[in-house]
Amino acid sequence: MLRNLAACCVFALILSIQISAYASAEPASETLQIATSRAMAGRNGTAVVLDVHSGRMLAAYHLDVAARRLVHPGSSIKPFTLMALLELGKVNAQTALMCKRTLSIGGHKLDCTHPATAQPLDPAAALAYSCNSYFSTVALRLTPAQLRNNLLRDGLGSTTSLSPDEAAGNVALAQSPEQLQLEAIGEWGISVTPLEMVHAYRKIALLEPKHEAKLDPLFAGLEQSVAYGMGHEAQPPSAMKVAGKTGTANADEGPWTHAWFAGYAPAANPEIVLVVFLENGHGGSDAATVAREVFAAFADQKKVGAMQAKGAAR
């Protein structure tokens, strides 16, 4: 009888732990799902939130679109281009270039729209400002195979197992310097799904806490993008810092654009990663505005959790 009683007590303890863990995890997902659905209401596109450490999907809006829609990533691809350049030693933190402002490559007009600066841009600032002039210039230091292989390694061009019946993206091998430059800024030769993009940004987020020093410009640029750069609309009204990148991609279907934002929070020790894709978005700032609402809900949730933990410890 004592043995049975002990077994029952152990079972009850395990069950209570499982229920407690479930109860603590589910409100987080519910809060983020409500925020994501509210932020995306009335918009065409998709948004997905993942847990950085487990890869678990915490929230999704129009998951079918995230899994099947194939489009150019635009400037949201630049962090992966920069990572390839840094890892291969083609640029470093001191590689600074003046922005030429006006730019035309292979018939594509790609003038820079970031604030003018009288100083040369280093790679972190170039990423923060999403400088097409900088990235199209340094891209020529890579071979077509180096760029393609690194993008494929980062998970672009393959399914993620986050949803059944996913489409697989495509990463082409550039056949000319112009194609290489355009691919490096996400305007030629590469098409991805939003699920591929959030999966790839999760890989970056996983590197953040203990990354190699040579990757400092990548993580600094992603944080500065939201702090003062082209992604500043993604910063929520809280002390929690966000890191991420906007993208404005030309549509294949007509003379319009799609909008992207991909990023993670908190910036220094990422817990969630988010991608927002808007059909016919006028610019990446449109997607960043949606992201801000989701990050704000996450920041509020963390604040409440910290207060509850503090109260329980008293």
Rosetta blueprint (number, residue, H / E / L):
1 M L
2 L H
3 R H
4 N H
5 L H
6 A H
7 A H
8 C H
9 C H
10 V H
11 F H
12 A H
13 L H
14 I H
15 L H
16 S H
17 I H
18 Q H
19 I H
20 S H
21 A H
22 Y H
23 A H
24 S H
25 A H
26 E H
27 P H
28 A H
29 S H
30 E H
31 T H
32 L H
33 Q H
34 I H
35 A H
36 T H
37 S H
38 R H
39 A H
40 M H
41 A L
42 G L
43 R L
44 N L
45 G E
46 T E
47 A E
48 V E
49 V E
50 L E
51 D E
52 V L
53 H L
54 S L
55 G L
56 R L
57 M E
58 L E
59 A E
60 A E
61 Y E
62 H L
63 L H
64 D H
65 V H
66 A H
67 A H
68 R H
69 R L
70 L L
71 V E
72 H L
73 P L
74 G H
75 S H
76 S H
77 I H
78 K H
79 P H
80 F H
81 T H
82 L H
83 M H
84 A H
85 L H
86 L H
87 E H
88 L L
89 G L
90 K L
91 V L
92 N L
93 A L
94 Q L
95 T L
96 A L
97 L E
98 M L
99 C L
100 K L
101 R L
102 T L
103 L L
104 S E
105 I E
106 G L
107 G L
108 H E
109 K E
110 L L
111 D L
112 C L
113 T L
114 H L
115 P L
116 A L
117 T L
118 A L
119 Q L
120 P L
121 L E
122 D L
123 P H
124 A H
125 A H
126 A H
127 L H
128 A H
129 Y H
130 S L
131 C L
132 N H
133 S H
134 Y H
135 F H
136 S H
137 T H
138 V H
139 A H
140 L H
141 R H
142 L L
143 T L
144 P H
145 A H
146 Q H
147 L H
148 R H
149 N H
150 N H
151 L H
152 L H
153 R H
154 D L
155 G L
156 L L
157 G L
158 S L
159 T L
160 T L
161 S L
162 L L
163 S L
164 P L
165 D L
166 E L
167 A L
168 A L
169 G L
170 N E
171 V E
172 A L
173 L L
174 A L
175 Q L
176 S L
177 P H
178 E H
179 Q H
180 L H
181 Q H
182 L H
183 E H
184 A H
185 I L
186 G L
187 E L
188 W L
189 G L
190 I E
191 S E
192 V E
193 T L
194 P H
195 L H
196 E H
197 M H
198 V H
199 H H
200 A H
201 Y H
202 R H
203 K H
204 I H
205 A H
206 L H
207 L H
208 E H
209 P H
210 K H
211 H L
212 E L
213 A H
214 K H
215 L H
216 D H
217 P H
218 L H
219 F H
220 A H
221 G H
222 L H
223 E H
224 Q H
225 S H
226 V H
227 A H
228 Y L
229 G L
230 M L
231 G L
232 H H
233 E H
234 A H
235 Q L
236 P L
237 P L
238 S L
239 A L
240 M L
241 K L
242 V L
243 A E
244 G E
245 K E
246 T E
247 G E
248 T E
249 A E
250 N E
251 A L
252 D L
253 E L
254 G L
255 P L
256 W L
257 T E
258 H E
259 A E
260 W E
261 F E
262 A E
263 G E
264 Y E
265 A E
266 P L
267 A L
268 A L
269 N L
270 P L
271 E L
272 I E
273 V E
274 L E
275 V E
276 V E
277 F E
278 L E
279 E L
280 N L
281 G L
282 H L
283 G L
284 G H
285 S H
286 D H
287 A H
288 A H
289 T H
290 V H
291 A H
292 R H
293 E H
294 V H
295 F H
296 A H
297 A H
298 F H
299 A H
300 D H
301 Q H
302 K H
303 K H
304 V H
305 G H
306 A H
307 M H
308 Q H
309 A H
310 K H
311 G H
312 A H
313 A H
314 R L
